[in-house]
Each structure stands twice: as structure tokens, then as C-alpha cells.
Amino acid sequence: MNTLMRMTGIVALALAGAGVTYLVRGAPDRSVPCDPATLKPDEVCLARVIEEWQGDVLWVDARSRAEWQRAAVDGSLLWNIDQQEDMQAFEAEGAMQMMDGRRVVVYCSNENCGVSRQVADRIRAMQLGNEVFVLRGGWRALEVAGTKGPPTRSGAEPR
């Protein structure tokens, strides 16, 4: 019984400390930092896409089909490296959507997933002339920013 009371006291003190910290410092910063000085040559910050390019890009979602169907940027094109998917269909649909020469921004779950860079490399290998970028922070950057990203002109619908 004595141990239970001590544990309860410790938990109560921890909760009180957390509450005071929240009141003094506010909610935690969950933003995805993106310093342009640290970007790789093919990466881009969400702020640049929205502010400078005004969202006029083709968004390519490199996550799984299930994640894309659950939540994605409006008008985004699904293109992942899942062995169960039809790569030729991705290339054909992608080529059709890239005909207008817009910049292409590829995103996956977060900045460390790596799939977006593989998909971006495949798109570049098609040599369609589009500038292809990887979104720093991936889907997480879009979620934290409180947006699914600006809608694009493409009309791609989940299959």
C-alpha cells in the first residue's frame, strides 16, 4: 500500500509539473522545421511551394494507396514503389499529368521515409522536362501546417 501511495504522489507531481509547463510555455511546437540553407538540391520547403509557387505544382504522393485514399493533397497523383502496384500505370498517368510542364513535388510520410526520393528519381528518369522536388518533412509537414496542401489543377481521383 505504501508503494502505491508513493507512485500516486509521483504521478500527481509529474502531472502538476506538466500542467505548469504547459501554462507557462504553451503548447509544444510541432512544426516541421525547414531551413533552406540545409536543403539538398532537390528538396523544397512547404512555405516556398505555397508562397512563391502559389501551390501551382503537381503533387505526387509516394505513400501507400491506403494512406493516399485516407488523406491526401487535393488532386494529388499516387505513385509509390509498392510491388503490388502497376508501375506502368503510374508512369502513364504521371506523364499525362506532367504535360503542362508544372513543377512536381513528391511527398511521403515524413522527411526520413526515402520513398519520395526514389519516386522523384523515377520521374526524372522519364525526362519529361519538369522540375522535380522532394518535400522536406513530407506528409507530416502538410498535416502540421494545418493544410492538405493547396489544391492543384489536376483532377486525379483515388482509384
C-alpha positions in Angstrom: 0.0 0.0 0.0 2.8 2.4 0.8 4.4 1.8 -2.6 1.0 2.6 -4.3 0.7 5.9 -2.4 4.3 6.9 -3.4 3.6 6.1 -7.0 0.4 8.1 -6.9 2.3 11.0 -5.4 5.0 10.9 -8.1 2.4 10.8 -10.9 0.5 13.7 -9.3 3.7 15.8 -9.1 4.6 14.9 -12.7 1.2 15.9 -13.9 1.3 19.1 -11.9 4.7 20.0 -13.4 3.5 19.2 -16.9 0.4 21.4 -16.4 2.5 24.3 -15.1 4.9 23.9 -18.0 2.0 24.0 -20.5 0.6 27.1 -18.9 3.9 28.9 -18.8 5.4 27.8 -22.2 2.3 27.0 -24.1 1.6 24.1 -26.4 4.6 22.3 -27.8 5.8 23.4 -31.2 5.0 20.6 -33.6 6.1 22.5 -36.8 8.4 20.8 -39.2 11.5 23.0 -39.4 12.7 23.7 -42.9 15.9 25.8 -43.3 16.5 26.5 -47.0 20.3 26.6 -46.2 20.2 22.9 -45.2 18.1 21.6 -48.1 19.5 19.1 -50.6 19.4 20.4 -54.2 16.2 18.5 -55.0 14.3 19.4 -51.8 11.9 22.2 -51.2 10.2 23.7 -48.2 6.4 23.8 -48.0 6.5 27.6 -47.4 8.2 28.1 -50.8 5.6 25.9 -52.6 2.8 27.9 -51.1 4.2 31.4 -51.1 6.5 31.5 -54.2 4.9 29.0 -56.4 1.4 29.6 -55.1 0.8 25.9 -55.0 0.8 25.6 -58.8 2.5 22.2 -58.7 1.6 18.6 -59.4 1.6 16.8 -56.0 2.8 13.2 -56.2 2.0 11.1 -53.1 4.6 8.3 -52.6 2.8 6.8 -49.6 0.8 3.6 -49.7 -2.5 3.5 -51.6 -4.4 3.1 -48.3 -2.7 6.2 -46.8 -3.4 8.2 -50.0 -7.1 7.2 -50.0 -7.4 8.1 -46.3 -5.9 11.6 -46.7 -4.0 13.3 -49.5 -3.4 16.6 -51.1 -6.3 17.5 -53.3 -5.7 16.4 -56.9 -2.5 14.5 -56.0 -1.2 11.7 -58.1 -0.5 8.4 -56.3 2.9 7.0 -57.3 4.7 4.6 -54.9 7.1 1.7 -55.2 4.8 -1.0 -53.8 5.4 -4.2 -55.7 1.6 -4.8 -55.8 1.1 -1.7 -57.8 1.2 -1.2 -61.6 4.4 0.9 -62.2 3.5 1.3 -65.9 0.1 2.8 -64.9 1.9 5.3 -62.6 4.3 6.3 -65.4 1.5 6.7 -68.0 -0.8 8.7 -65.7 2.2 10.7 -64.4 3.3 11.5 -68.0 -0.2 12.7 -68.9 -0.4 15.0 -65.9 3.1 16.4 -66.4 2.5 17.5 -70.0 1.8 21.1 -68.8 5.3 21.5 -67.5 4.4 22.3 -63.9 6.9 21.6 -61.2 6.4 18.3 -59.5 6.6 17.9 -55.7 6.8 14.4 -54.3 6.0 13.7 -50.6 5.8 10.6 -48.5 5.1 10.1 -44.8 7.9 12.2 -43.3 11.3 13.5 -44.3 13.1 10.3 -43.4 11.0 7.8 -45.4 13.1 7.9 -48.5 10.4 6.7 -50.9 9.7 10.2 -52.1 13.3 10.5 -53.3 13.1 7.1 -55.2 9.8 8.2 -56.9 11.4 11.6 -57.7 14.3 9.8 -59.3 11.9 7.6 -61.4 10.1 10.7 -62.6 13.3 12.5 -63.5 14.4 9.4 -65.5 11.3 9.8 -67.7 13.0 13.1 -68.9 9.7 15.0 -69.4 11.4 18.3 -68.6 9.6 19.0 -65.3 11.5 20.3 -62.3 11.0 17.6 -59.7 11.4 18.2 -55.9 11.0 16.3 -52.7 9.0 18.0 -50.0 11.1 18.4 -46.8 9.0 16.9 -44.0 6.7 15.0 -46.3 3.0 14.5 -45.4 3.8 15.4 -41.8 4.8 19.0 -42.9 1.4 19.3 -44.7 -0.5 18.0 -41.7 1.3 20.2 -39.1 0.8 23.2 -41.3 -2.9 22.6 -41.0 -3.4 22.1 -44.6 -3.6 19.2 -47.0 -1.7 21.5 -49.3 -3.1 23.8 -51.9 -5.4 22.2 -54.5 -3.9 21.6 -57.8 -5.4 21.8 -61.3 -5.1 18.1 -61.8 -8.2 16.0 -61.3 -6.6 12.8 -60.2 -9.0 10.8 -58.1 -8.2 7.8 -55.9 -8.6 4.6 -57.8 
